[in-house]
């Protein structure tokens, strides 16, 4: 295996980690409207991800930076061709971070409600658009002989991509629902388990349709194994949820994400962005990669830094591992109070 193949795998791992971790906190953000009945319950949901959401986004920065350094042609074509949806995602992530930090800065009801609405929409929109983006990457886009994207934004809104967006939206919502059941106590925990059943059932139908479509179009034996694992893990997550085994349910919903994203990268390799105009114009791991020396330096840096980052993030999750409920939420300060 050559270094550009290794870095394709490493970038796939970074995206898998990002979707696994950011997936549940996108889901929790969506649940602030679907599950929470009042402000204390919304505060419970936000507090479940409060200590970790920003650490989860490090995986996105790492994936983008690794793509830029290891596959500059892929990075250039991707970010120029997908400029508008990626810009929308970036703006959502910025507003979302501000919303988490500023929501509690003032006790005014309208102030807090507006920031809570921002958390909902800036969780829902990226959850949908990431699926649209990755479905287009796997399906292929209009790339010419100069390795440049020559389509427009409407070409990205094809049925396959829109279905991919619905799958990630539903899957992240389900992932967030079982995470909520794992991290909370009392009535909100019970309602999260009930909601997980309905959301998970819809997710299973959408995921099976999308993954089967992908398999029929571009799959092989390896991707078929990943498809079976993804569907089986999702069904098992639903069974574990009904049995009240929230830890197993969350782990299995994570396996679903891991297997599904793995399948997409398996169908993509050795391409990184297929061309629908001419297969010879596709971006591949060889024609889109940096020099071997650059990849060698990156490999040494990643080998040193990655274990440190993983240990620190794992420690963060361990420190904030306990369940919370509305009884742990302090009363809101009176309107107009200074604190």
C-alpha positions as CSV (number, residue, x, y, z in Angstrom):
1,X,0.0,0.0,0.0
2,X,1.4,3.4,-1.0
3,X,1.3,6.5,1.1
4,X,-1.5,8.1,-0.9
5,X,-3.6,5.0,-0.2
6,X,-2.8,5.2,3.5
7,X,-3.9,8.8,3.6
8,X,-7.1,8.0,1.8
9,X,-7.8,5.6,4.6
10,X,-6.8,8.1,7.3
11,X,-9.1,10.7,5.9
12,X,-11.9,8.2,5.8
13,X,-11.2,7.5,9.5
14,X,-11.4,11.2,10.3
15,X,-14.7,11.6,8.5
16,X,-16.0,8.5,10.3
17,X,-15.0,9.9,13.6
18,X,-16.5,13.3,12.8
19,X,-19.9,11.8,11.8
20,X,-19.9,9.5,14.9
21,X,-19.2,12.3,17.3
22,X,-20.8,15.3,15.7
23,X,-23.7,13.1,14.6
24,X,-25.1,12.8,18.1
25,X,-24.6,16.4,19.0
26,X,-26.4,17.5,15.8
27,X,-29.1,15.0,16.8
28,X,-29.3,16.5,20.3
29,X,-29.6,20.0,18.8
30,X,-32.5,18.8,16.6
31,X,-34.1,17.3,19.7
32,X,-34.4,20.7,21.4
33,X,-37.5,21.1,19.3
34,X,-38.6,17.5,18.9
35,X,-38.2,16.2,22.4
36,X,-37.9,19.0,24.9
37,X,-41.2,20.4,26.3
38,X,-39.9,23.4,28.2
39,X,-36.8,25.5,28.8
40,X,-35.4,23.3,31.6
41,X,-35.5,20.3,29.4
42,X,-33.9,22.2,26.5
43,X,-31.1,23.1,29.0
44,X,-30.7,19.5,29.9
45,X,-30.3,18.5,26.3
46,X,-27.8,21.3,25.6
47,X,-25.9,20.4,28.8
48,X,-25.4,16.8,27.6
49,X,-23.3,18.0,24.8
50,X,-22.0,21.3,26.3
51,X,-18.6,19.9,27.4
52,X,-17.9,18.0,24.1
53,X,-19.4,19.7,21.0
54,X,-16.4,21.9,20.3
55,X,-14.0,18.9,20.7
56,X,-16.2,16.9,18.2
57,X,-15.7,19.6,15.6
58,X,-11.9,19.1,15.8
59,X,-12.4,16.0,13.7
60,X,-13.9,18.2,10.9
61,X,-10.9,20.5,11.0
62,X,-8.5,17.6,10.9
63,X,-10.3,16.0,8.0
64,X,-10.3,19.3,6.0
65,X,-6.7,20.0,6.8
66,X,-5.6,16.5,5.9
67,X,-7.4,16.7,2.6
68,X,-5.8,20.0,1.8
69,X,-2.3,18.7,2.6
70,X,-2.6,15.1,1.3
71,X,-4.9,15.6,-1.7
72,X,-4.7,19.3,-2.8
73,X,-6.4,18.6,-6.2
74,X,-9.3,16.9,-4.3
75,X,-9.5,19.8,-1.9
76,X,-9.5,22.5,-4.6
77,X,-12.1,20.8,-6.8
78,X,-14.3,19.9,-3.8
79,X,-14.4,23.3,-2.2
80,X,-14.8,25.2,-5.5
81,X,-17.5,22.9,-6.8
82,X,-19.4,22.5,-3.5
83,X,-18.8,26.1,-2.5
84,X,-22.4,27.1,-1.7
85,X,-23.4,24.1,0.4
86,X,-20.0,24.1,2.3
87,X,-20.4,27.8,2.9
88,X,-23.9,27.2,4.4
89,X,-22.5,24.5,6.6
90,X,-19.6,26.7,7.7
91,X,-22.0,29.6,8.6
92,X,-24.2,27.2,10.5
93,X,-21.3,25.8,12.5
94,X,-20.2,29.4,13.4
95,X,-23.7,30.5,14.5
96,X,-24.1,27.2,16.4
97,X,-21.0,27.8,18.4
98,X,-22.0,31.3,19.2
99,X,-25.5,30.1,20.2
100,X,-24.0,27.6,22.7
101,X,-21.9,30.3,24.3
102,X,-24.3,33.2,24.2
103,X,-27.6,31.6,25.0
104,X,-27.2,31.9,28.8
105,X,-25.5,35.3,28.7
106,X,-28.8,37.1,29.3
107,X,-31.9,35.9,31.2
108,X,-34.4,37.5,28.8
109,X,-36.8,34.9,27.4
110,X,-36.7,36.2,23.8
111,X,-32.9,36.2,23.9
112,X,-32.7,32.6,25.0
113,X,-35.5,31.4,22.7
114,X,-33.8,32.9,19.7
115,X,-30.5,31.2,20.4
116,X,-32.3,27.9,21.1
117,X,-34.0,28.3,17.7
118,X,-30.5,28.9,16.2
119,X,-29.2,25.7,17.8
120,X,-32.0,23.7,16.2
121,X,-31.7,25.0,12.7
122,X,-27.9,25.1,12.7
123,X,-27.9,21.4,13.7
124,X,-30.6,20.3,11.2
125,X,-29.2,22.1,8.1
126,X,-25.6,20.7,8.3
127,X,-27.0,17.2,9.2
128,X,-28.9,17.3,5.9
129,X,-26.2,19.0,3.8
130,X,-23.4,16.6,4.8
131,X,-25.4,13.8,3.3
132,X,-26.0,15.7,0.1
133,X,-22.3,16.5,-0.2
134,X,-21.1,12.9,0.4
135,X,-23.7,11.4,-1.8
136,X,-22.5,13.6,-4.7
137,X,-18.9,12.7,-4.0
138,X,-19.7,9.0,-4.3
139,X,-22.1,9.4,-7.3
140,X,-19.7,11.6,-9.2
141,X,-20.0,15.2,-10.5
142,X,-19.2,17.1,-13.6
143,X,-15.4,17.3,-13.7
144,X,-13.6,18.3,-17.0
145,X,-10.2,17.3,-18.4
146,X,-8.6,20.0,-16.3
147,X,-9.9,18.4,-13.1
148,X,-12.2,21.3,-12.5
149,X,-15.9,21.2,-11.5
150,X,-18.0,22.6,-14.4
151,X,-21.5,21.9,-13.0
152,X,-23.7,24.2,-10.9
153,X,-25.4,24.0,-7.5
154,X,-28.6,22.6,-9.0
155,X,-26.6,19.6,-10.3
156,X,-25.9,18.7,-6.7
157,X,-29.6,18.5,-5.8
158,X,-30.3,15.2,-7.6
159,X,-32.5,12.5,-6.2
160,X,-29.6,10.3,-5.0
161,X,-28.0,13.2,-3.1
162,X,-31.3,14.4,-1.6
163,X,-31.9,10.9,-0.3
164,X,-28.4,10.9,1.1
165,X,-29.2,14.1,2.9
166,X,-32.4,12.6,4.4
167,X,-30.4,9.5,5.6
168,X,-27.8,11.6,7.4
169,X,-30.5,13.8,8.9
170,X,-32.5,10.8,10.2
171,X,-29.4,8.8,11.3
172,X,-27.9,11.7,13.2
173,X,-31.3,12.4,14.9
174,X,-31.6,8.8,15.9
175,X,-28.0,8.8,17.1
176,X,-28.7,11.9,19.2
177,X,-31.9,10.3,20.6
178,X,-30.2,7.3,22.0
179,X,-27.4,9.5,23.3
180,X,-30.0,11.5,25.1
181,X,-31.5,8.4,26.6
182,X,-28.0,7.4,27.7
183,X,-27.1,10.7,29.3
184,X,-30.4,11.7,31.0
185,X,-32.6,10.5,33.9
186,X,-36.3,10.7,34.6
187,X,-39.2,11.5,32.2
188,X,-37.0,12.9,29.4
189,X,-35.0,9.6,29.3
190,X,-38.2,7.6,28.9
191,X,-39.5,9.9,26.2
192,X,-36.2,9.7,24.4
193,X,-36.4,5.9,24.3
194,X,-39.9,6.1,22.8
195,X,-38.9,8.7,20.2
196,X,-35.8,6.6,19.3
197,X,-38.1,3.7,18.2
198,X,-40.0,5.9,15.7
199,X,-37.0,7.8,14.4
200,X,-35.0,4.6,14.2
201,X,-37.7,2.9,12.1
202,X,-37.7,5.7,9.6
203,X,-33.9,5.8,9.5
204,X,-33.8,2.1,8.8
205,X,-36.0,2.4,5.8
206,X,-34.2,5.4,4.4
207,X,-30.7,3.9,5.0
208,X,-31.6,0.6,3.5
209,X,-32.9,2.3,0.3
210,X,-29.8,4.6,0.0
211,X,-27.2,2.0,0.7
212,X,-28.9,-0.5,-1.6
213,X,-28.9,2.1,-4.4
214,X,-25.2,2.7,-3.8
215,X,-24.4,-1.0,-3.8
216,X,-26.3,-1.6,-7.0
217,X,-24.6,1.3,-8.8
218,X,-21.0,1.0,-7.6
219,X,-20.7,-1.7,-4.9
220,X,-18.6,-4.8,-4.7
221,X,-18.2,-7.6,-2.1
222,X,-16.5,-5.4,0.5
223,X,-19.1,-2.7,0.3
224,X,-21.9,-5.3,0.6
225,X,-20.4,-6.6,3.9
226,X,-20.4,-3.0,5.2
227,X,-24.0,-2.6,4.1
228,X,-25.1,-5.7,5.9
229,X,-23.2,-4.6,9.1
230,X,-24.8,-1.1,8.9
231,X,-28.3,-2.4,8.6
232,X,-27.8,-5.2,11.2
233,X,-26.3,-2.7,13.7
234,X,-29.2,-0.3,13.2
235,X,-31.8,-3.0,13.9
236,X,-29.8,-4.2,16.9
237,X,-29.7,-0.6,18.2
238,X,-33.5,-0.5,18.0
239,X,-33.8,-3.8,19.9
240,X,-31.3,-2.6,22.6
241,X,-33.2,0.6,23.0
242,X,-36.4,-1.2,23.6
243,X,-34.7,-3.4,26.2
244,X,-33.5,-0.3,28.0
245,X,-29.9,-0.9,27.2
246,X,-29.0,2.6,26.3
247,X,-25.2,2.1,26.2
248,X,-25.5,-0.8,23.8
249,X,-28.0,1.1,21.7
250,X,-25.7,4.1,21.4
251,X,-22.7,1.9,20.6
252,X,-24.7,0.1,17.9
253,X,-26.0,3.3,16.4
254,X,-22.4,4.4,16.2
255,X,-21.5,1.1,14.5
256,X,-24.2,1.9,11.9
257,X,-22.6,5.3,11.1
258,X,-19.1,3.7,11.0
259,X,-20.2,0.9,8.6
260,X,-22.3,3.2,6.4
261,X,-19.5,5.8,5.9
262,X,-17.0,3.0,5.4
263,X,-19.2,1.6,2.6
264,X,-19.2,5.0,0.9
265,X,-15.4,5.2,1.0
266,X,-15.1,1.6,-0.2
267,X,-17.3,2.3,-3.3
268,X,-15.3,5.5,-3.9
269,X,-11.8,4.1,-3.8
270,X,-9.5,4.5,-5.8
271,X,-11.4,7.6,-6.9
272,X,-11.7,10.6,-4.6
273,X,-14.2,12.5,-6.9
274,X,-15.4,10.6,-9.9
275,X,-16.3,12.5,-13.1
276,X,-19.7,11.9,-14.7
277,X,-18.4,13.4,-18.0
278,X,-15.5,11.0,-18.6
279,X,-14.1,8.3,-16.2
280,X,-10.6,9.3,-17.3
281,X,-11.1,12.8,-15.9
282,X,-11.9,11.5,-12.4
283,X,-9.8,12.6,-9.5
284,X,-8.0,9.6,-8.0
285,X,-5.7,8.9,-5.0
286,X,-2.8,9.1,-7.4
287,X,-3.5,12.1,-9.6
288,X,-4.9,14.2,-6.7
289,X,-2.2,13.5,-4.1
290,X,0.7,15.5,-2.8
291,X,4.3,14.4,-3.3
292,X,5.6,11.3,-1.5
293,X,7.9,13.4,0.7
294,X,4.9,15.6,1.9
295,X,2.9,12.5,2.7
296,X,5.8,11.0,4.6
297,X,6.2,14.1,6.8
298,X,2.4,14.2,7.4
299,X,2.5,10.5,8.4
300,X,5.2,11.2,11.1
301,X,3.3,14.2,12.4
302,X,0.0,12.3,12.6
303,X,1.6,9.4,14.3
304,X,2.8,11.6,17.1
305,X,-0.2,14.0,17.5
306,X,-3.1,11.6,17.0
307,X,-2.7,9.5,20.2
308,X,-2.4,12.6,22.3
309,X,-5.6,14.1,20.9
310,X,-7.5,10.8,21.3
311,X,-6.4,10.4,24.9
312,X,-7.4,14.0,25.7
313,X,-10.8,13.6,24.1
314,X,-11.4,10.3,25.8
315,X,-10.6,11.8,29.1
316,X,-13.1,14.6,28.5
317,X,-15.9,12.1,27.9
318,X,-14.9,10.2,31.0
319,X,-15.0,13.3,33.2
320,X,-18.5,14.2,31.9
321,X,-19.9,10.7,31.8
322,X,-22.7,11.1,34.4
323,X,-26.4,11.4,33.6
324,X,-28.3,14.6,34.2
325,X,-31.9,15.7,34.5
326,X,-34.0,18.7,35.2
327,X,-33.3,18.4,38.9
328,X,-29.7,19.3,38.1
329,X,-30.7,22.5,36.3
330,X,-30.6,25.7,38.3
331,X,-33.6,28.0,38.2
332,X,-33.5,30.8,35.6
333,X,-32.5,34.2,37.0
334,X,-35.4,36.7,37.0
335,X,-35.7,38.8,33.9
336,X,-33.5,41.8,34.0
337,X,-31.3,40.4,36.7
338,X,-27.5,40.8,36.4
339,X,-25.4,37.7,36.8
